[in-house]
């Protein structure tokens, strides 16, 4: 029988966030696939665990992926970890999970540290509906194109960003969404210097222009204000009435009844307008 792939989250800065289940799963796995084996060795040594490790990162998914799959098919249990946070969320792992799913190999995801969820929860912005955008493209043109596509997004948006690109990204965000849009910059979450700065995009550009940012960031940006629904006007109603009569041969009264209901217009006003424009029952 095939083994199981466990997706094992690891702390994003605070070792106290290791759960008993995370520790037990690492201890019981036949082997661990790690994004950076040096980082994972430190974690294992903190837990007094010695385990066979193999390297699985975004540059070797095509070679390491099939060999992990082979071992899973042979009945072994693999714990997949990344440097920090939940594997497969802007991290290697997505591809491996897809391969397992395609073959019917069991995948079990453990809940645990994840920068996205931690930042969203603390952001102070609406959390009911959000979109996770991960890292924006490196190339400026592609980055602008991605942001342009989000111009009318009304859900809260969550971005990952590296500190050396933060200033450029804040400028692009401010240009796309306007300087008044709210942003929560969630920095060094769960670490000693954890900080959540809630301001506007314009203020964020100013603040970090002078002081280069340090540490890891998640950017949580408020969505656009929903556009007011355009009221259908009487002219549109009249056009539809005429079209309905032509195409379906409806009487004026029936056509008006149907259009007024669909467009939520006053039936009497639409009827009078149709009559005064020459329509007859
Ligand atoms: N899979 C990970 C997760 O679920 O949290 C995310 C990995 S992604 C390669 C790394 C990005 O996560 C960083 O560039 C940063 O945007 C964010 N991040 C990770 N740890 C963080 C922390 N302690 N505070 C703020 N952001 C963090």
Boltz pocket constraint, residues with backbone or C-beta under 6 A from the ligand:
constraints:
  - pocket:
      binder: B
      contacts: [[A, 12], [A, 13], [A, 82], [A, 84], [A, 85], [A, 86], [A, 87], [A, 88], [A, 89], [A, 90], [A, 91], [A, 113], [A, 114], [A, 115], [A, 116], [A, 159], [A, 160], [A, 161], [A, 162], [A, 186], [A, 187], [A, 188], [A, 189], [A, 190], [A, 191], [A, 216], [A, 217], [A, 218]]
      max_distance: 6.0
